[in-house]
Amino acid sequence: MLLGGFWSPRAAEAAAGATIWMFFPLLLAAIFGCAREIGVSRRWSLIAVIMVAAVPTAYHVAASAYIDIALALFVTLAIYALTRWWKTLENGWLILIAIFLGAALSAKLTTVFVIAAFALVILLRVRKAKESEPDQLIKVLVSGCASLLLAGLIASPWYLRTWQQTDSPVFPFYMSIWPGKAAGWDVERSNLFQAMNSQYGGTDIDKVNYLTAPVRVSVAAQPEQPANYDGVLGVAFLIGLPLLVWALWKFDLAVEIKIMAGVAAVMYFFWLFSSEQLRYLLPIVPFLAVAIAASAEKIGGSIAKVAKVSLVAASVCGLLTTFAWFCQKAPLRFALGGESRDQYLTRNLDYYLYYQTLNTETPVDAKVWLINMRRDTYNLNRPYFSDYLFEDWTLRQMVWESRNVQELRAKAAAMNVQYVLTRHDFLFDYDRSTLVDDKKPRAENEKKLKIAKEFILNKANTIRADEKFSLVKVF
């Protein structure tokens, strides 16, 4: 990333994306290495690798510079170190646990769920020491807890920085408990953010989804659909899960597999009752794949042969889905010179033509207000205002403070914006609109929707519009 900065900001960004993507092959290598180290055969280790490599959302996360693949690598290595410590009680493994958990915690707050699972395993190891190694009891307890505290210490600079800048180390979460402040955030938006996260998995609508989640996340998950986990996992893990449960029940599996299965179960239940977004589940996928592969190999016989074919077939289907996603984006056309940058962006961003209009047909100092545009300003070369995350927040406040469209236009002009670009395809639908206040009478809500519609779809000042987007001049 630093070297890319010597050339240009775009080169630095490309280097950053490549750096994040490299965690994916590193993760796959770690899966293979961990499986081999605990005694899984080469063939079954490769099946564990392909099960993870074939998860379409894993590809999407790696290609989109999300941190969840890096998080999965850190957690996988931490769990491998935990299994080694369980058997050897060597302090060196505890140091590695602290380093990897600290790296994971510095990346995402949800690592506290992993730490909770690790604490449970450490307590079980203390119990084992009490029975078989009583002279080691205090050492096991103190050193195990110390490793978790060290992990928190390693991650602390990121939380202390957030604390210093916002008055809350866990900002923007739990602001009703620990108040924090930053531009574009308040307690109401923090609560809305947590409510938004609770929509994933559809459990806010149907509590039965808690019970059916393993099946639904395997066969019904879809990207861009919060109720369907916003991703695609595939059925390989659904096929392997009964094998793992059966092997744990009927066979004497290696302690490493038991630890992996136990940590995966704890993390799954935390995920199930927090935010059921598929990419948040990725950290358990690597060692769950190793546990499934080891279980199938332990079972052996015709069942293992059928399992092998089934897991490979399911993985091939996942790879085909990933390939279809790649072909849909078709980045090689642009990378190899088959199309221009504008052609590529027009094909992949349905609002790019509006950005082109702003970039070419408006004054360079003209300021634009973006509403429900995903705050994507990378390709916009004009000053802008946009709410973060809840992207029609300011519009909603101003609509409810205005008695008519003239007042709303005046408020927009007071923001020193000359243009307004809005995605409006759902904004005026009474049943879906975020402008509607359920506490108000329908007649009053419809009046406010009419004001917003007259403002956003002002034909006299419309520069460009279609059924989804509208670009208007304020005055």
N, C-alpha and C positions, 0 to 999 in steps of 0.2 A: 504494500500500500504506500509506503514511504517512497519507494523507487518510482512508482507510477506518478506520484506527485511532481517529480522532476519534469515530466513531459507535459501534463495538462491535468485539470480537474477530472476530465472524463477518463483519462488513463488511470488516475488514482481510484476512481469508482470501479472501473473494470477490474483493477487489481484486487479491490476489496471483495467484489463479487466472486472472483476466482478463488480468493483465500477462503471465503466461507464455503464455497462449493467443495473445496478439497477435504473438508471434514467428512464428506460422504464416503469416498474411497478409503479414508483412514478408518472410518467406522466399520466398513465391511471387512477390512483387514483385521481389525481388533476382534470382530465376531469370530472369524476363522481361527485366529490365534488362541482366543479364550477357549473355544470349543476343543481344539486340539490339546491344550494344556490340561484340561480336566478329563481327557481320555476318550473323547468322541472320535470316531474314525474320520478319515479324510473325506470320504464320500458324504457322510451325514453332516460334517462340518460345512461342506460346500452347499448342502441343501439349506442349512440354517442361514448361510450368506445370501443365497438367492431368494429366500423368503423375505428378507429385509429389503434387498435390492429391488424386488418386484412390487413394493408398496408404492402405488402412484403418488400418494401425498409426500412420501419421502423424497421422491424426485422433485416434486413441486417446491418443497421447502428448500432443498439444496439449490435449486435453480433461481429461487426468489430472494436469496440472502437472508432468510429467516435464521434464527439461532438454534432452532430445535434439534437439528442434526448434531451440531456441536455439543449441545446439552446431552443428547443421547450418548455421544462418545464418552463424555466425562463420567456420566452415570454408569455406563458399562464398565469402564476401567475401574471405577470406585468399587463396584460390586465384585469384580474379579479380585481386587486387592482384599476385599472383605472375606471372600472365600479362602484366600491364602492365609489370612490372619487367623481365621477360625481353626485351621489345621496346625499352624506353626506357632501362633502367639508371638511372632516376631514384631518388634516395634517398627521396623522398617515398613511393613505393610500398613500400619496405622498412619504413618506419615504420608504414604501415597493416598490412603483414603481421604485424609484431610486436604491434600492438594487437589484431588479430583473433585471432591464435594465442594470445596471452596470455589473452584473454577465454575462448577455448575451453579452454585448459589449466586455468584457474582453475575451470572448471565440471566437468571430468572428466579423470581421469588418462590415459584412452585416447588423448588428444590427442597423446601422445608418438609414436604411430604416424603421425599426420599430420606431425609435425615431422620424423620420419625420411624420409617421402616428400618433404617440402620440401627437406631437406638433399641428397637425391639430385638433385633438379631444379637446385639451386644448383650442385652439382658439375658437372652437364652444361652449365650456362651458363658455368662457368669454363673447361671444355674448349672450348666454342665460342669464347670470348674468346681463348683461347690460339692458335686457328687464324686468327681474323679480326681480333681487336683486342688484340694482345699488350701494348700499352701500358696496357690496362685490366685486365689479368689480376689483379694484386694488389688493386686496388680492388674488383673483382667478388667475389673470394674473401673479403676481409675484411668488406666491407659486408654480403654475404649471410649469413655466419656471425654477424655482429653482430646482425642482425635476429632470428635465432633465439635468441640469448642474451638479447636485450631482451625477447622473448616470455616466456622463463622468469622474468626479473626482474619483469615485470608480474604474472605469476601467483603469484609467490613468497609474498605475504602469506597466501594461503590455506593453503599447505603449511607455512609457518612457524608458523601458528596451530595446525594439526594436530600438528606436531612438539612445540610447547610443551605441548599438552594431553595428548598420548599417548606422547611420546618417540619417535615415528616419523612422518616427513613423509608417508609413503604408507600409513599405518594405514587400514583393517585388513588390508592386503595384505602378503604376504611377511614375516610376523612371525617365521618360522623363520630368516630372514636378518637382518632388522632388527627386533629385539623392540620391542613397544609394549605399553601397558597402558591399559585402560579397563573400566568396569563391563560385565560380560556378554561379554567377549572374552578369548581366550587363544590360544596357538599352535594348539591342536587345532581350535578353532572357525575360526580363520583358514584352516587347511588344508582344513577341510570346506567353507568358503565357496568356495575356489578349485576344489575338486572339484565342488561344485554347479554352478559356472559352466561347467565343462568338459562337463556333461551336455547343454548346448544343442546342437542339431543332430544328436544321436545318434551322434556320431563315437566316443564312448567305447565304444559297442556294436559299430558296424560302420564300419571305416575306409574302406570304399568311399564312404561319405557325403561324404568330402572331395572326391571326384571328381564326384559327382552333385549337389553343393550348389547350383549355379546353377539346376538344374531343380527340385530339391526345395524350395528356398526360394521359388520362384515358384508351384509348383502344389500343394505339400503342407503349407505352413506353416499353423499353426493357433494361436490364442491359448490360453494356459493349458496348453500342451503343450511342455515343454522340448525333447523329442526332435524336435519340429516347429517349432523356432525361436521359439515363444511370440509369434506375430504373424501378420499377413497382408500380403504384398507385392503379389501380383497378377502377371499374366503380361506386362504391358507391357514391362518391362525384359528379360524373356527373349526377346520378339519383337525388341526393338531391339538386343540385344547382337550378333547376327550381322551386322547392318547396320554397326555401329560397327567390328567387326573387319575386315569386308570393305573398308570405306572407308579404314581405316588402311593396309591392304595394297595397295589398287589406286589410291588417289587421293592427291593432294597436299593434305591437309587443313591448315587454319590451325594455326599452332603452339599457339594457345590450346587447341584441341581435343586435340592430342597431349599437352599437359601435363595437361589434365583427365583424359584416359583413363589416363595413366601414374600419376597420383596415386590415382585410383580403384582401379587394379589393385593398387598397393602396399597401400592401406588394406584392400582386400578380403582379401588374403592374410594380413594381420595379424589381421583379424577371424576368418578361417577357422580359424586355429590358436590362437585365444585363447578367447573366449566367443561362440558363435554365436547370440546373442540378437538378434532381428530389429531391435529399436530401436537397437542398437549399430551397425547397418549404415546407419541413416538419414543420417549425415553425408555419405556418398558419393552418395546418391540425387540431390540437386539437380544437381550438375555432370555426373553421368552422364547425366541426362535431357537436358541441354543438348548434350552430346557426341553422343548418339544422334540428336537432332533435326537437328543440323548435318550429321551423316553422311548421314542419309536425304535431306536436301535436296541435298547434294553429289552423291549417286548419281543422283538425278533419274529422269526417265522413268516407265515403268509401275511399276517397283519402288517408287519413292517414293510413287506413288499408292496402291498396295496397302499399303505401310507406314503411310501416313497413316490409312487406314481401319482397319487392324488396331490401331494404337496408340490411336486414339480409342475403338474398340469395347472394347478391354481396359480402358481408363480408365473408361468408362461402367460396366462390370461392377464395378470397384473402388468407384466412387461409390455404386452400388446396395448393395454390402456395407456401406459406411460408413453409408448411410441406414438399413439394417436394424439396425445396432448402435444407432444413435440412437433408432430407434423402440422397440427392446427396452428401453432405459432410460426412454424417454418422459419426459424432464425437464419438458417444457412443461406436462404435466398439473398438476404442482405449481407451476411458475413462474407459470402463468396462473390459479391458484386452483381448478383442477378436482378436486384431492384434497389432503388434509392432509399435513403433514410425516410423521406416523406412517404413513400409508397408503403414501406414496412409499417410505419406508425399508423397510417390511415387504415391499413388492413387490420391492425390489432387493437387500436383505440378508437371506439366509435365517436369520441368527442374531439379527435385530433383536428378535424377540419375547422372547428370553432377556435382552437388554439392558433391555427394558421391564420385565420381571419384577424384575430387580435394581434398577432405578431407582425402582420403585414399591412393592415388597414387602419390601425389606430396610432395615435401619437406615442412616442417611446415612453413618455412619462404618464400615460393614461393608466389609472388604477382600476382593477376589475374585482368585483365581489363574486367569489365562487360559492355556489350553494349546491350541496349534494354532489360535488365533483370529486369525491374521494381525496381531496386535498392534494391531488396529483399536479404539481406545478413544475416538474422537471423540464417539460417541453414548452413552458409558458415564459416568454421573455418580456413580461410586463409586471409592474408592481401589482400586488394582489392583497386581498383580505379573505381569509377563510377560517371558519371555526374548525377546531380539531375534533375528530371523531363524530361528534353530534353536529353535522355540517349544515343544519338549517336552524341552529340554536338562536342565532342573532335574528334571523328572519322571523322566527316564531315570537320572540320577545317584542320585536317592533310591530308585527301585525296586531298583536293583542293590545299594544299601546296606542294604536292608530284608529281613528274614527272613520277614516276614508282613505282612498288610494293617494290623494294629494298629500296627506300627512305622511304616509309611508314613503313617498318619493322624496319628500323634504328630509326625512330622517336618513335616507340613503345618501342624499347629497351632502348632508352634514358629516357623513363618514368619509367624505372626499373620495368617493368612488364615481367613476364616469360610466362604467359598464357593469352589467350584471349577467353572469352566465350561470344558468340553472339546469339541473336535471329535474324535470317536472312530471315524468310519466306516472308517478304515484302520488305526487304532492297534493293533487286536487281530488283524489279518491277519498271520499269521506271515511270509508272503512279502513283505509291504510295510511292516511295522511298523518304525519307527525305534528302537523299544525293544529290538529283537533285536540281540544281539551275535554276529556270525558266528564269532567266535573261541571261543565257548562251545558246549557240547553242546546239542542240541535239547531234551533233557529239562529242562535248567536254564533255557533261554530260555522254554519253555512255563510253567514255574513262575513266572517273573517276569511274564510276560504275564497269568497268572491273578491275581497280586497287584494289578497295575495295573487289571485289569478289575473286581475286587471294590471297589477304591477309587473308580473313576470311575463305575461303574454300581451304586453302593450303593443298593438299592431302599428301604432304611429311611430314608435321608436324601435321597432324590431329590426335588427341587422341580419339575423339568420335564425331560423327556427325549424324544427321538425316535431315529430310526435314524442320525442324523448328529451330534447334540449332546446333551450331558448337563450339567445344573446340579444340583450336590449341595451339601449343607451338610456341613462337615467333621466336626462333632460335634453 
